Each structure stands twice: as structure tokens, then as C-alpha cells.
Amino acid sequence: MNRTFNVAGIGELLWDVFPEHKRLGGAPANFSCHCGQLGANAKPVSCVGADPLGKELRESLKELGMSAEFIFESAEYPTGTVEVVLNEMGKPTYQIHEDVAWDHIPCPDALKDFAASLDAVCFGSLSQRAGESRGSIRSFIREVPDNALKIYDVNLRQAFFSKQIVSESLELANVLKLSDEELPVLAGYFDLTGDTEEQLTALRRMFSLKLIFFTRGKDGSLLLSAHETDDCPGCEGLAVDSVGAGDSATAALCMGVLQGWPLSKVNLYTNEVSTFVCMQKGATPVLPERLVNYEPVTESEERA
């Protein structure tokens, strides 16, 4: 990498509480952590409670080598928690508690100054469920330079989304990340018809998006820009825990695009990173050197 990119993930920071343990979680925090591992100057933006769980989250971020500079503290609201249950395939279901600290992210001038320095930001739907954080996130995104990547990860959870939130978020974004489970919801919202590629093309044009990243779990992903489409069938790997896999894929997408890679390389990279994460326990495992300093295997090397 020729330069260090400034990247942020803004939104929920919380504890994923499993039956036997808890782990640091929240899509924007996971995204920031993976971007940091991949060489960016990456910082999460969120809010935790002035309680033991909040203190422990800050300590966990530091252990991961992450900055807690823009992790604000609320004396009124508790640190967020989510109950997570994995099925036999490692796919999670969530019970997300409401009116917690990350529903009340502030947006002081120092945070706006940070936004103006960014090369990329990622935000989602869940963290906009409450008015205070929704307003702060949108103020933050408006301060991010126009030529930066503004990645909207739809990330639909429980009933914490609406057509209005999705539509207004798409208006702020220039890159969209969504899954095969989420596309039907957006198709209903925006009257999208035709096959998958036709629906994505219509969505890209409707909101003047630079790029759409469409994920299909183990079946790979589709990258679609105004001039090119790339379809990756996925990578082989035994899933242990898919929590955070999508966030790692978004981070790989972000770093590949910032470095100017062709879509085919970016798409393969997202699948290799997310497959590795699925094969580990936890949303933010340490990535191996081969993924940090990535060079894809060519067809001739595979045949050899």
C-alpha cells in the first residue's frame, strides 16, 4: 500500500452475548477493526455507557489495536448488548436491546473535523433506529468529502428499519452493500423487477451509486459498477461462526477499492477474507499475512 487511508465505521458498538461467552461486536466496529488490520488508519465512532461493560469495550478495542478516541460515553444510557444464537450451520440470530448508549451518539465539532479527513466511511440501518444517533450519523456523513467512499451497509435487523431510513441512507451513500436476503426488501420498497442484475442496475441508477456489492453467503458475491460487473462464485471453507463475516467483506471491499484494484481482484478478495473469518470463532479474528498483503492466485498457479 502506497499510503495510509483514513477510514471510519460509525454506529453501534456493543457486546455480542453468546450462551457461553461475550465478544465485542457491532458492524461498524467490526468493519473498522478489519480495515485497521488491512493497513488503514481506522477508527470506530460510537457511544458506550459509563458502566463496567463500557469500560471493558474500550479495553477490548485497545487490545485489538483500535483507537477509542471517538467512543463517547453516556452517563444516562447503558452499554449495548445483543443476545446471539448460532444454528448448526454457524448462522446467527439476534435479540438486540433498545435505548442503549449507541442510540445516543453525539456529533461534536471534533467529530465533524474527523469526518472531513476521511477517505472512506461505513454506516448502516440499525444505528439509525433512534433519532439522536440518526441525526448525528447523517451530520457526520455530510462532512465526509464527496470523493470519499460512503458505504451504506443495509444490514437489516429485526424491525429496526424502514423504507424512509433505507431511502435516505442511499441518498447519502455512493457505495451500497446488501445481501441476497435484503434485496427482496429493497425490491419491494423501490418496485425493482427483473433478475438480480437488473434489479441491482436499477437501484444503482436510481441513487447514482458508484458501486453495489451484493453478497450471497457461501455462493459468493456480485460487484456492479456503471461500466463493469464481476461475479465471484465464493471460496471453499467450513463455516464455524459467520458473525462479522459480512463486515470483514465490506472492509476488504473498501481497502481494495481505495487501492484502485480491478473489480475482479476486489471481489475475490472480499470472498477470501470473509471465508477465513467464517472459519474462525468471533467477528474480528487476526487475519493471516496472506490476506493482509494480498496477491490472488492466478489460474496458471492453480493448475500448477
ChimeraX attribute file (.defattr): number of C-alpha atoms within 10 A of each C-alpha:
attribute: neighborCount
match mode: 1-to-1
recipient: residues
	/A:1	11
	/A:2	5
	/A:3	8
	/A:4	11
	/A:5	19
	/A:6	20
	/A:7	27
	/A:8	28
	/A:9	27
	/A:10	30
	/A:11	29
	/A:12	31
	/A:13	30
	/A:14	27
	/A:15	22
	/A:16	23
	/A:17	18
	/A:18	15
	/A:19	9
	/A:20	5
	/A:21	8
	/A:22	16
	/A:23	18
	/A:24	20
	/A:25	24
	/A:26	28
	/A:27	30
	/A:28	27
	/A:29	30
	/A:30	26
	/A:31	33
	/A:32	30
	/A:33	30
	/A:34	28
	/A:35	28
	/A:36	23
	/A:37	22
	/A:38	21
	/A:39	16
	/A:40	22
	/A:41	19
	/A:42	27
	/A:43	27
	/A:44	29
	/A:45	26
	/A:46	29
	/A:47	29
	/A:48	28
	/A:49	21
	/A:50	17
	/A:51	14
	/A:52	11
	/A:53	17
	/A:54	24
	/A:55	14
	/A:56	13
	/A:57	22
	/A:58	19
	/A:59	14
	/A:60	15
	/A:61	18
	/A:62	12
	/A:63	10
	/A:64	15
	/A:65	13
	/A:66	20
	/A:67	19
	/A:68	17
	/A:69	12
	/A:70	19
	/A:71	22
	/A:72	19
	/A:73	22
	/A:74	20
	/A:75	11
	/A:76	11
	/A:77	18
	/A:78	21
	/A:79	27
	/A:80	25
	/A:81	24
	/A:82	20
	/A:83	16
	/A:84	18
	/A:85	15
	/A:86	16
	/A:87	9
	/A:88	9
	/A:89	11
	/A:90	17
	/A:91	15
	/A:92	15
	/A:93	15
	/A:94	15
	/A:95	14
	/A:96	17
	/A:97	11
	/A:98	15
	/A:99	13
	/A:100	21
	/A:101	27
	/A:102	32
	/A:103	26
	/A:104	27
	/A:105	28
	/A:106	23
	/A:107	19
	/A:108	10
	/A:109	10
	/A:110	9
	/A:111	17
	/A:112	17
	/A:113	13
	/A:114	17
	/A:115	22
	/A:116	16
	/A:117	15
	/A:118	21
	/A:119	22
	/A:120	24
	/A:121	27
	/A:122	29
	/A:123	26
	/A:124	25
	/A:125	20
	/A:126	24
	/A:127	27
	/A:128	25
	/A:129	17
	/A:130	17
	/A:131	13
	/A:132	16
	/A:133	24
	/A:134	22
	/A:135	15
	/A:136	21
	/A:137	23
	/A:138	16
	/A:139	15
	/A:140	22
	/A:141	23
	/A:142	16
	/A:143	16
	/A:144	21
	/A:145	15
	/A:146	13
	/A:147	10
	/A:148	18
	/A:149	22
	/A:150	27
	/A:151	29
	/A:152	24
	/A:153	26
	/A:154	22
	/A:155	20
	/A:156	18
	/A:157	13
	/A:158	10
	/A:159	8
	/A:160	16
	/A:161	18
	/A:162	14
	/A:163	13
	/A:164	10
	/A:165	17
	/A:166	19
	/A:167	14
	/A:168	12
	/A:169	25
	/A:170	23
	/A:171	13
	/A:172	16
	/A:173	25
	/A:174	21
	/A:175	22
	/A:176	26
	/A:177	23
	/A:178	22
	/A:179	19
	/A:180	13
	/A:181	13
	/A:182	15
	/A:183	18
	/A:184	15
	/A:185	15
	/A:186	20
	/A:187	17
	/A:188	11
	/A:189	14
	/A:190	15
	/A:191	12
	/A:192	19
	/A:193	13
	/A:194	10
	/A:195	9
	/A:196	16
	/A:197	15
	/A:198	12
	/A:199	18
	/A:200	27
	/A:201	19
	/A:202	18
	/A:203	20
	/A:204	21
	/A:205	12
	/A:206	12
	/A:207	18
	/A:208	15
	/A:209	22
	/A:210	17
	/A:211	25
	/A:212	23
	/A:213	23
	/A:214	22
	/A:215	25
	/A:216	15
	/A:217	19
	/A:218	17
	/A:219	13
	/A:220	20
	/A:221	24
	/A:222	23
	/A:223	22
	/A:224	22
	/A:225	18
	/A:226	13
	/A:227	7
	/A:228	11
	/A:229	15
	/A:230	18
	/A:231	15
	/A:232	20
	/A:233	16
	/A:234	21
	/A:235	19
	/A:236	12
	/A:237	13
	/A:238	14
	/A:239	18
	/A:240	18
	/A:241	21
	/A:242	23
	/A:243	26
	/A:244	25
	/A:245	27
	/A:246	28
	/A:247	29
	/A:248	31
	/A:249	28
	/A:250	31
	/A:251	30
	/A:252	27
	/A:253	26
	/A:254	24
	/A:255	25
	/A:256	20
	/A:257	17
	/A:258	15
	/A:259	13
	/A:260	10
	/A:261	13
	/A:262	12
	/A:263	21
	/A:264	15
	/A:265	18
	/A:266	24
	/A:267	26
	/A:268	23
	/A:269	23
	/A:270	30
	/A:271	29
	/A:272	22
	/A:273	26
	/A:274	26
	/A:275	25
	/A:276	23
	/A:277	28
	/A:278	25
	/A:279	17
	/A:280	18
	/A:281	16
	/A:282	20
	/A:283	28
	/A:284	24
	/A:285	18
	/A:286	15
	/A:287	15
	/A:288	12
	/A:289	10
	/A:290	10
	/A:291	17
	/A:292	16
	/A:293	10
	/A:294	15
	/A:295	10
	/A:296	13
	/A:297	9
	/A:298	9
	/A:299	8
	/A:300	7
	/A:301	8
	/A:302	7
	/A:303	6
	/A:304	6
